[in-house]
């Protein structure tokens, strides 16, 4: 039997090696890094390769907005989005979440901001409530017949208590300063959360206008049977209400 070490052998070159001249009859050893990883140069920089192989999925609620639970603090059992990986062996990687404001929110007397947090847990963190978007998960590749084992819920969700292994990957972000003491956001706002992105977040905005507001978040990997939870709340504000968002979620499973 061939030993695993004999299957692929290469040269450890963490530093850039001397280049080889182009030639149809030239060959070279695989370049490997410190831990044996193969060093490759992707031809496509975007996610088309994942979509082409049938492992990339998107989910949305068409043009219909969904109402989150309103509050002035994070409540662990009231997330806005829950993503559950129902696969027994594959991991789910979040790519992006887009939230388009369809109805502006309001408060009574205190200006504040829209806060968001991202948690992961090693159990199924959905109990009831919200809108079940699972049937809306599709591949952007019409050729593939693959389906995802993910379940996605959005809205005023009731979640079970966190396990002892829960992790706050992103504990608090400000994704939108309040427009005024009584207006939370603007119809037409778009929040684009990109996970594992190397791009920076948006700078200052004109708070009275509708804005497209991208933010880079840490990578999120949801293991088999695990969950990711997205929370939205309104710190400082008094009696927040009415803000609704049309969600869109992109992810891959491998």
C-alpha positions as CSV (number, residue, x, y, z in Angstrom):
1,X,0.0,0.0,0.0
2,X,1.3,3.5,-0.9
3,X,1.9,5.6,2.2
4,X,0.0,9.0,2.4
5,X,3.3,10.8,2.2
6,X,4.0,9.3,-1.2
7,X,0.8,10.5,-2.8
8,X,1.8,14.2,-3.3
9,X,5.4,15.4,-2.7
10,X,6.6,18.9,-3.1
11,X,9.3,21.4,-2.0
12,X,8.7,23.6,1.0
13,X,9.0,27.2,-0.3
14,X,7.3,29.7,2.0
15,X,9.4,32.4,0.3
16,X,8.9,33.1,-3.4
17,X,11.1,30.7,-5.4
18,X,13.0,31.5,-8.5
19,X,10.5,31.6,-11.5
20,X,10.6,29.0,-14.2
21,X,10.5,30.0,-17.9
22,X,7.4,29.3,-19.9
23,X,8.0,26.1,-22.0
24,X,5.8,23.2,-22.9
25,X,8.5,20.7,-21.9
26,X,9.4,22.3,-18.6
27,X,8.2,20.7,-15.3
28,X,8.7,21.7,-11.7
29,X,7.9,20.3,-8.2
30,X,4.8,21.3,-6.4
31,X,5.4,24.3,-4.1
32,X,4.3,23.7,-0.5
33,X,4.1,25.9,2.6
34,X,5.2,25.3,6.1
35,X,2.4,22.9,7.0
36,X,2.4,21.0,3.7
37,X,-0.3,23.1,2.0
38,X,-0.1,23.2,-1.8
39,X,0.4,26.8,-3.1
40,X,-2.0,27.5,-5.9
41,X,-3.1,30.5,-8.0
42,X,-6.9,30.6,-8.6
43,X,-8.0,31.5,-12.1
44,X,-11.4,32.9,-10.9
45,X,-11.4,35.4,-8.0
46,X,-15.1,35.3,-7.4
47,X,-17.5,32.5,-6.3
48,X,-18.3,31.2,-9.8
49,X,-16.2,28.0,-9.2
50,X,-18.3,27.1,-6.1
51,X,-21.5,27.8,-8.0
52,X,-20.2,25.8,-11.0
53,X,-19.6,22.7,-8.8
54,X,-23.0,23.1,-7.2
55,X,-22.0,23.9,-3.7
56,X,-23.0,27.6,-3.6
57,X,-26.6,28.7,-2.6
58,X,-28.6,31.9,-2.2
59,X,-31.8,32.5,-0.2
60,X,-34.1,35.5,-0.2
61,X,-37.7,36.6,0.6
62,X,-38.3,38.2,-2.8
63,X,-39.6,41.7,-2.3
64,X,-41.2,41.0,1.0
65,X,-39.7,42.5,4.1
66,X,-39.6,40.8,7.5
67,X,-40.0,42.3,10.9
68,X,-37.4,41.6,13.6
69,X,-38.0,41.5,17.3
70,X,-37.7,45.1,18.7
71,X,-35.6,45.8,21.7
72,X,-32.9,48.0,23.1
73,X,-30.6,45.2,24.2
74,X,-29.5,41.8,22.8
75,X,-31.8,39.0,23.9
76,X,-30.2,35.6,23.4
77,X,-33.5,33.9,22.7
78,X,-34.7,36.5,20.1
79,X,-32.4,36.5,17.1
80,X,-33.4,38.0,13.7
81,X,-31.9,35.3,11.6
82,X,-31.0,31.7,12.4
83,X,-29.1,29.5,10.0
84,X,-29.0,25.8,10.9
85,X,-26.7,23.4,9.1
86,X,-28.6,20.1,8.8
87,X,-25.8,18.2,7.1
88,X,-24.3,15.3,8.9
89,X,-20.8,15.8,7.4
90,X,-20.4,19.1,5.5
91,X,-19.6,22.6,6.8
92,X,-21.6,25.7,5.8
93,X,-19.6,28.9,5.2
94,X,-21.5,32.2,5.2
95,X,-20.6,34.5,2.3
96,X,-22.8,37.5,2.7
97,X,-26.1,38.8,4.2
98,X,-27.9,41.7,2.6
99,X,-30.6,43.6,4.4
100,X,-32.7,46.1,2.5
101,X,-34.9,48.5,4.5
102,X,-38.4,48.4,3.2
103,X,-40.1,50.2,6.1
104,X,-38.3,52.8,8.2
105,X,-38.2,52.3,12.0
106,X,-39.3,54.8,14.6
107,X,-38.7,55.5,18.3
108,X,-40.1,57.9,20.8
109,X,-37.6,60.4,22.2
110,X,-34.0,59.1,22.1
111,X,-31.5,59.0,19.2
112,X,-29.3,55.9,19.0
113,X,-28.2,53.4,16.4
114,X,-28.9,50.0,14.9
115,X,-26.7,47.3,16.4
116,X,-26.0,43.8,15.1
117,X,-24.2,40.8,16.5
118,X,-23.2,37.4,15.2
119,X,-23.1,34.2,17.3
120,X,-22.5,30.6,16.6
121,X,-23.5,27.5,18.6
122,X,-23.1,23.8,18.3
123,X,-26.8,23.0,18.6
124,X,-30.0,23.8,16.7
125,X,-30.9,27.2,17.9
126,X,-34.4,27.5,16.3
127,X,-37.6,26.8,18.2
128,X,-40.4,28.7,16.5
129,X,-41.6,32.0,15.0
130,X,-40.3,34.2,12.2
131,X,-40.5,33.3,8.5
132,X,-39.2,29.9,7.3
133,X,-37.0,30.7,4.2
134,X,-35.7,27.2,3.7
135,X,-37.9,26.5,0.7
136,X,-36.3,29.7,-0.9
137,X,-32.8,28.3,-0.9
138,X,-31.7,27.8,-4.5
139,X,-28.5,27.3,-6.5
140,X,-27.6,30.1,-8.8
141,X,-26.5,27.4,-11.3
142,X,-29.5,26.1,-13.2
143,X,-27.5,23.1,-14.4
144,X,-27.0,21.6,-11.0
145,X,-29.7,19.6,-9.2
146,X,-28.0,19.8,-5.8
147,X,-29.9,20.9,-2.7
148,X,-28.8,22.3,0.6
149,X,-29.3,20.7,4.0
150,X,-29.5,24.2,5.6
151,X,-32.6,25.7,7.3
152,X,-32.9,29.5,7.4
153,X,-35.4,31.4,9.5
154,X,-35.8,35.2,9.7
155,X,-38.0,37.5,11.8
156,X,-39.4,37.6,15.3
157,X,-37.8,34.2,16.2
158,X,-38.0,32.3,19.5
159,X,-34.7,30.5,20.0
160,X,-33.8,28.0,22.8
161,X,-31.2,29.0,25.4
162,X,-27.6,28.9,24.2
163,X,-25.4,25.9,24.9
164,X,-22.3,26.1,27.0
165,X,-20.2,26.2,23.8
166,X,-21.9,29.3,22.3
167,X,-19.4,31.8,20.8
168,X,-19.9,35.6,20.2
169,X,-17.9,36.0,16.9
170,X,-19.0,39.6,16.6
171,X,-20.4,41.0,19.8
172,X,-21.5,44.5,18.7
173,X,-21.5,46.5,15.5
174,X,-23.1,49.8,14.7
175,X,-24.6,49.3,11.2
176,X,-26.7,52.5,11.1
177,X,-26.7,55.7,13.1
178,X,-30.2,56.9,13.8
179,X,-31.6,59.6,11.5
180,X,-33.0,61.6,14.4
181,X,-34.3,61.2,17.9
182,X,-37.5,59.6,16.5
183,X,-36.4,58.0,13.2
184,X,-34.3,54.9,13.1
185,X,-33.4,54.5,9.4
186,X,-34.4,55.3,5.9
187,X,-36.4,53.3,3.3
188,X,-33.9,52.1,0.7
189,X,-31.0,51.6,3.1
190,X,-29.0,48.5,2.2
191,X,-26.8,46.7,4.8
192,X,-24.3,44.3,3.1
193,X,-22.5,42.0,5.6
194,X,-19.6,40.2,4.0
195,X,-18.1,37.4,6.0
196,X,-14.4,36.7,5.7
197,X,-14.0,39.8,3.5
198,X,-10.7,41.7,3.3
199,X,-12.5,44.9,2.2
200,X,-13.1,47.7,4.8
201,X,-16.4,49.0,6.0
202,X,-18.1,52.1,4.7
203,X,-17.0,55.5,6.0
204,X,-19.2,58.3,7.0
205,X,-22.7,58.5,5.6
206,X,-25.4,61.1,5.2
207,X,-27.8,59.9,7.9
208,X,-30.9,61.5,6.4
209,X,-30.4,59.7,3.0
210,X,-30.8,56.1,2.0
211,X,-27.3,54.6,2.0
212,X,-25.6,51.4,0.8
213,X,-23.5,50.3,3.8
214,X,-21.1,47.4,3.5
215,X,-19.3,46.0,6.5
216,X,-16.7,43.3,6.7
217,X,-17.3,40.5,9.3
218,X,-15.1,37.6,10.4
219,X,-15.5,34.3,8.5
220,X,-18.4,32.2,9.9
221,X,-18.2,28.4,9.6
222,X,-21.3,26.5,10.7
223,X,-20.5,22.8,11.4
224,X,-22.9,19.9,11.0
225,X,-25.8,20.3,13.4
226,X,-24.6,23.8,14.4
227,X,-26.3,27.2,14.1
228,X,-25.4,30.8,13.4
229,X,-27.6,33.6,14.9
230,X,-27.8,37.2,13.7
231,X,-29.2,39.7,16.2
232,X,-30.5,43.2,15.5
233,X,-31.4,45.7,18.3
234,X,-31.5,49.4,19.0
235,X,-29.4,50.6,21.9
236,X,-30.2,53.9,23.7
237,X,-33.5,54.3,21.8
238,X,-36.9,54.5,23.5
239,X,-39.6,52.1,22.4
240,X,-38.2,51.2,18.9
241,X,-40.6,49.8,16.3
242,X,-41.5,49.2,12.7
243,X,-38.2,48.8,10.9
244,X,-38.4,45.9,8.4
245,X,-35.8,44.4,6.1
246,X,-35.9,42.2,3.0
247,X,-33.1,39.6,3.6
248,X,-30.8,37.9,1.1
249,X,-28.2,35.3,2.2
250,X,-25.4,33.7,0.2
251,X,-23.4,30.7,1.4
252,X,-21.6,27.5,0.4
253,X,-21.6,24.0,1.7
254,X,-18.6,21.6,1.4
